[in-house]
Amino acid sequence: QVQLVESGGGLAQPGGSLRLSCVVSGLVFSAYSMGWYHQAPGKQRGLVAAIFSSGTTTYGDSAKGRFTISRDDATNTVYLQMNNLNSEDTAAYYCHVRSNGDDYWGQGTQVTVFS
């Protein structure tokens, strides 16, 4: 079965950085687009960034210029490097893949930015 396991969340100060990782199993990782989403309390889950199997990337407005998504097909891992964090980045972050019409999510990793 498809499994996604995130890690790397935690506490950061404004202007700080964090790097999230998501290890995927149960599918041919290199063939799939991967995404990172975030969800703050009381808000809808929204796209942070996505990376296609070709390596092409796309970003949500809040992530542009600050976050970088990347992938390592050798280790079935997708990363999200988050720089210049601010309080609005506080949320649970989820890794996502769609396979055969089904959506798969990781368990989420919490990012909290505080001063």
C-alpha positions as CSV (number, residue, x, y, z in Angstrom):
1,Q,0.0,0.0,0.0
2,V,1.0,3.6,-0.5
3,Q,2.5,5.2,2.5
4,L,3.9,8.7,3.1
5,V,5.9,9.6,6.2
6,E,6.7,13.2,6.9
7,S,9.4,14.6,9.3
8,G,11.2,17.8,10.0
9,G,8.6,20.0,11.5
10,G,9.0,21.9,14.7
11,L,9.5,25.3,16.2
12,A,11.1,28.2,14.4
13,Q,11.5,31.9,15.0
14,P,10.4,34.5,12.4
15,G,13.0,34.6,9.7
16,G,14.2,31.1,10.5
17,S,14.3,28.0,8.4
18,L,13.0,24.4,8.5
19,R,13.4,21.5,6.1
20,L,10.6,19.0,5.8
21,S,11.0,15.5,4.4
22,C,8.5,13.0,3.1
23,V,9.5,9.4,2.3
24,V,7.1,7.5,0.0
25,S,6.6,3.8,-0.4
26,G,4.3,1.5,-2.3
27,L,4.6,3.1,-5.7
28,V,7.1,3.9,-8.4
29,F,8.0,7.3,-6.9
30,S,9.8,8.7,-9.9
31,A,6.7,8.5,-12.0
32,Y,4.5,10.6,-9.8
33,S,4.0,14.3,-9.0
34,M,4.3,15.1,-5.4
35,G,2.9,18.0,-3.4
36,W,3.1,19.7,0.0
37,Y,0.0,21.2,1.5
38,H,-0.6,23.1,4.7
39,Q,-3.6,23.5,7.0
40,A,-3.9,26.0,9.8
41,P,-6.7,25.6,12.5
42,G,-10.0,26.6,11.1
43,K,-8.7,26.9,7.5
44,Q,-8.9,24.8,4.4
45,R,-5.9,22.7,3.4
46,G,-4.0,24.5,0.6
47,L,-1.2,23.8,-1.8
48,V,2.2,25.0,-0.7
49,A,4.3,23.5,-3.6
50,A,4.3,20.7,-6.1
51,I,7.0,19.0,-8.1
52,F,6.2,16.9,-11.2
53,S,8.0,13.8,-12.2
54,S,10.0,15.9,-14.7
55,G,11.3,18.1,-11.9
56,T,9.1,21.1,-12.9
57,T,7.9,22.9,-9.8
58,T,5.0,25.1,-8.9
59,Y,4.3,27.2,-5.8
60,G,1.4,28.7,-3.9
61,D,1.5,32.4,-3.6
62,S,2.6,32.3,0.1
63,A,5.6,30.1,-0.7
64,K,7.0,31.9,-3.8
65,G,10.5,33.2,-3.2
66,R,10.8,31.6,0.2
67,F,10.2,27.9,-0.1
68,T,11.8,25.3,-2.4
69,I,10.5,21.9,-3.2
70,S,12.8,19.2,-4.4
71,R,12.9,15.4,-4.9
72,D,15.3,12.6,-4.7
73,D,14.1,9.7,-6.8
74,A,16.9,7.4,-5.5
75,T,15.5,7.6,-2.0
76,N,11.8,8.1,-2.7
77,T,11.9,11.4,-0.8
78,V,10.4,14.8,-1.4
79,Y,11.7,17.8,0.5
80,L,10.4,21.3,1.3
81,Q,13.0,23.8,2.3
82,M,11.3,26.7,4.1
83,N,13.2,29.9,4.6
84,N,12.3,33.3,6.0
85,L,9.4,31.8,8.0
86,N,6.7,34.0,9.5
87,S,3.8,33.4,11.8
88,E,1.4,32.8,8.9
89,D,3.4,29.7,8.1
90,T,2.2,28.1,11.3
91,A,0.3,25.0,10.2
92,A,0.3,21.3,9.8
93,Y,2.1,20.3,6.7
94,Y,1.1,17.3,4.6
95,C,2.8,15.4,1.8
96,H,0.4,14.2,-1.0
97,V,0.4,12.0,-4.0
98,R,-2.4,10.9,-6.3
99,S,-2.2,7.4,-7.7
100,N,-4.9,5.7,-9.8
101,G,-7.4,8.3,-8.9
102,D,-6.9,8.0,-5.2
103,D,-5.4,10.7,-2.9
104,Y,-2.8,9.6,-0.4
105,W,-1.7,11.8,2.5
106,G,1.0,11.6,5.2
107,Q,0.2,12.0,8.8
108,G,1.3,15.6,8.8
109,T,4.1,17.4,10.6
110,Q,3.5,20.6,12.6
111,V,5.4,23.8,11.9
112,T,5.1,26.5,14.5
113,V,6.6,29.9,14.0
114,F,6.8,32.1,17.1
115,S,8.8,35.0,18.4
